[in-house]
Amino acid sequence: PDLPILARARNRVHYFRLRDLGVEVIERETFLASLAIGREALLRMGLTAAAADRGAAFFDRHDRQQLYVQYAVHQDEKLLIQTTMQASAQLQDLLRTSPSIVYQLRPHSGVLQPSALTDNLTRLTGYTRDEALAPGWWFDHVHPDDREAAGRVLASMQRQDALTHEYRFLLKDGRVVWIRDELHVIRRENGV
């Protein structure tokens, strides 16, 4: 019988493979989670629900357009690299002007270490990317009175998929600011 195939793609390469097999309805789980996180970040930045919905819809449309363009050229490596670089530059422009720092942590020898972060870090904190990627940087700059609580929050990430905490943070120029930190855990197939 003619049954439609619905699929979940792990990433763009997986999406391309499913399209090559003729699957037409494909949802990208991590992208949907990213859209939800992005919408929530816009709300937390003070935008109305309607404005946050428009922002999320814009990101969704933009990414889907880029995905279709990339699929059309995915067998032409040079063209695929070019369209990927263009999409990355557009996203970087959007993130560079954001008042939020987006980052990624990965476990390394049992300790969570930053592995990626947005370029607006320097504008917002005064610290360079290299400084922020150094082991222990974040914890060393959490206000001393907030370090114990912040450490407990990080330790609880093994048991939770999302959490929010607030703490004081020391900027490079010596000022102390309050940070609202929202973490979302993305578990891989191996549980990490």
Backbone torsions as a table, in degrees:
resi	resn	phi	psi	omega
1	PRO	NA	157.3	177.3
2	ASP	-85.5	93.7	177.3
3	LEU	-106.6	133.3	176.8
4	PRO	-70.7	144.0	178.2
5	ILE	-100.6	124.7	174.9
6	LEU	-106.9	134.6	-175.0
7	ALA	-137.7	157.6	174.8
8	ARG	-115.2	125.0	179.6
9	ALA	-99.9	141.2	178.4
10	ARG	-78.5	-33.2	-176.6
11	ASN	-160.8	-175.7	-177.0
12	ARG	-64.7	-41.1	-179.7
13	VAL	-61.7	-43.9	177.9
14	HIS	-62.9	-40.9	176.6
15	TYR	-57.8	-47.2	-179.2
16	PHE	-60.8	-41.8	179.4
17	ARG	-62.7	-42.8	178.9
18	LEU	-64.3	-40.9	177.2
19	ARG	-63.1	-40.4	178.4
20	ASP	-61.3	-28.6	178.2
21	LEU	-84.4	-1.3	177.2
22	GLY	95.5	4.1	177.4
23	VAL	-72.8	130.3	-177.1
24	GLU	-106.6	-28.3	-179.6
25	VAL	-104.9	103.9	-175.7
26	ILE	-131.2	124.8	174.0
27	GLU	-107.1	142.0	178.8
28	ARG	-105.8	106.3	-172.9
29	GLU	-58.0	-48.4	-177.3
30	THR	-66.6	-32.4	177.9
31	PHE	-67.1	-42.6	179.0
32	LEU	-62.0	-40.0	177.1
33	ALA	-64.7	-39.7	178.2
34	SER	-64.0	-39.9	176.7
35	LEU	-61.3	-43.9	-179.8
36	ALA	-64.0	-41.6	178.4
37	ILE	-65.2	-42.8	178.6
38	GLY	-61.1	-42.7	178.2
39	ARG	-62.4	-44.4	179.6
40	GLU	-62.9	-39.4	178.2
41	ALA	-62.7	-40.7	178.1
42	LEU	-63.5	-40.3	176.9
43	LEU	-62.5	-43.8	-177.8
44	ARG	-68.5	-22.3	177.2
45	MET	-82.1	-0.7	175.4
46	GLY	103.1	3.0	178.2
47	LEU	-74.1	152.6	175.3
48	THR	-70.4	163.9	178.7
49	ALA	-59.8	-39.7	179.9
50	ALA	-64.3	-42.3	179.7
51	ALA	-67.6	-39.2	178.0
52	ALA	-65.3	-38.5	177.0
53	ASP	-63.9	-40.7	178.1
54	ARG	-64.4	-40.6	178.2
55	GLY	-63.2	-45.4	179.0
56	ALA	-64.1	-40.1	178.7
57	ALA	-64.2	-38.7	178.1
58	PHE	-61.8	-48.9	179.1
59	PHE	-60.2	-40.3	-179.9
60	ASP	-62.7	-49.5	179.5
61	ARG	-60.6	-46.2	-178.8
62	HIS	-59.6	-47.1	-178.0
63	ASP	-66.7	-41.0	179.6
64	ARG	-64.4	-39.2	176.5
65	GLN	-61.1	-45.5	179.8
66	GLN	-63.9	-37.7	179.2
67	LEU	-63.0	-44.1	179.3
68	TYR	-65.3	-41.0	177.8
69	VAL	-62.9	-45.4	-178.6
70	GLN	-66.5	-36.7	178.4
71	TYR	-64.8	-40.1	-178.7
72	ALA	-61.9	-27.1	-176.3
73	VAL	-115.3	9.6	-170.2
74	HIS	-63.3	-17.7	177.0
75	GLN	-92.6	-6.5	175.0
76	ASP	-103.3	94.5	-171.0
77	GLU	-56.6	-42.2	-177.8
78	LYS	-64.2	-45.3	179.7
79	LEU	-67.9	-37.0	177.8
80	LEU	-63.1	-44.1	178.7
81	ILE	-62.5	-41.8	-179.6
82	GLN	-62.8	-47.4	-178.8
83	THR	-68.6	-34.0	177.2
84	THR	-66.0	-42.0	179.0
85	MET	-64.9	-38.9	178.1
86	GLN	-64.4	-44.7	179.1
87	ALA	-64.2	-40.3	179.0
88	SER	-63.9	-41.5	179.0
89	ALA	-63.5	-40.5	178.1
90	GLN	-63.2	-43.8	179.5
91	LEU	-65.3	-41.8	178.3
92	GLN	-61.1	-38.9	177.0
93	ASP	-60.5	-42.3	179.0
94	LEU	-65.9	-44.2	-177.7
95	LEU	-71.3	-33.0	-178.0
96	ARG	-60.2	-32.6	-177.9
97	THR	-93.7	-0.9	-177.9
98	SER	-74.1	147.0	174.2
99	PRO	-84.3	6.3	180.0
100	SER	-116.0	140.0	175.4
101	ILE	-95.2	124.3	177.7
102	VAL	-101.5	131.8	-177.0
103	TYR	-143.1	166.0	178.1
104	GLN	-130.5	135.4	175.1
105	LEU	-111.3	145.8	175.1
106	ARG	-134.8	145.0	177.0
107	PRO	-70.5	134.6	177.4
108	HIS	-139.5	112.3	-177.5
109	SER	54.1	40.2	176.8
110	GLY	81.9	1.5	-179.3
111	VAL	-121.1	136.1	176.7
112	LEU	-74.4	126.7	-179.9
113	GLN	-124.9	142.3	175.4
114	PRO	-65.9	136.2	179.5
115	SER	-119.3	-16.2	178.2
116	ALA	-157.8	147.7	175.7
117	LEU	-158.6	158.9	-175.5
118	THR	-80.1	155.6	-174.9
119	ASP	-67.3	-16.2	-178.2
120	ASN	-75.6	-1.8	178.0
121	LEU	-53.4	-48.0	-177.0
122	THR	-63.7	-43.3	179.6
123	ARG	-61.8	-37.1	-174.7
124	LEU	-88.2	-29.2	-175.3
125	THR	-118.6	-21.1	-175.6
126	GLY	91.5	-14.0	-178.6
127	TYR	-87.7	149.3	177.5
128	THR	-83.4	165.4	176.5
129	ARG	-59.3	-44.3	-179.5
130	ASP	-61.0	-40.9	177.6
131	GLU	-62.2	-44.5	-175.9
132	ALA	-69.5	-26.0	-179.6
133	LEU	-85.7	-5.9	179.8
134	ALA	-70.6	142.1	178.4
135	PRO	-55.5	133.2	176.6
136	GLY	81.6	-4.1	-175.9
137	TRP	-56.5	-52.3	-175.5
138	TRP	-59.2	-52.6	-176.1
139	PHE	-60.9	-37.2	179.4
140	ASP	-65.3	-22.3	-176.8
141	HIS	-105.9	-2.5	168.9
142	VAL	-69.7	138.8	-179.9
143	HIS	-53.4	136.1	-176.9
144	PRO	-52.1	-35.7	-179.4
145	ASP	-72.4	-14.1	-177.2
146	ASP	-108.4	-3.2	-174.0
147	ARG	-64.8	-41.6	-178.3
148	GLU	-61.6	-47.2	179.7
149	ALA	-64.7	-40.8	179.4
150	ALA	-63.6	-38.9	177.3
151	GLY	-63.2	-38.7	177.6
152	ARG	-65.0	-38.9	179.3
153	VAL	-62.7	-46.8	179.1
154	LEU	-61.7	-39.8	179.3
155	ALA	-64.0	-30.1	-178.3
156	SER	-78.2	-7.5	-179.2
157	MET	-63.0	-23.7	178.4
158	GLN	-66.1	-24.1	-175.3
159	ARG	-105.5	-9.3	-175.0
160	GLN	-125.6	156.2	177.4
161	ASP	-98.5	-20.2	178.8
162	ALA	-152.6	142.8	175.4
163	LEU	-156.3	158.5	180.0
164	THR	-131.7	137.8	173.8
165	HIS	-147.7	155.9	180.0
166	GLU	-120.4	143.1	-179.1
167	TYR	-159.0	163.8	175.6
168	ARG	-88.8	145.5	-176.0
169	PHE	-133.8	141.0	-178.2
170	LEU	-91.7	115.8	177.1
171	LEU	-78.0	163.9	-176.1
172	LYS	-63.3	-31.7	-179.3
173	ASP	-81.6	4.8	176.6
174	GLY	97.1	-13.5	177.9
175	ARG	-69.6	155.3	176.3
176	VAL	-113.3	129.2	179.4
177	VAL	-126.3	155.2	173.8
178	TRP	-86.2	136.1	178.9
179	ILE	-116.6	135.7	168.9
180	ARG	-106.0	112.2	-173.4
181	ASP	-107.8	121.5	179.3
182	GLU	-114.4	121.2	-177.5
183	LEU	-114.3	137.9	176.9
184	HIS	-129.0	121.3	-176.6
185	VAL	-88.3	129.0	174.2
186	ILE	-111.3	111.5	-177.3
187	ARG	-89.7	131.9	177.3
188	ARG	-83.2	174.6	-179.3
189	GLU	-58.2	-29.4	-180.0
190	ASN	-86.8	7.0	176.5
191	GLY	90.4	-8.0	-178.7
192	VAL	-90.2	NA	NA
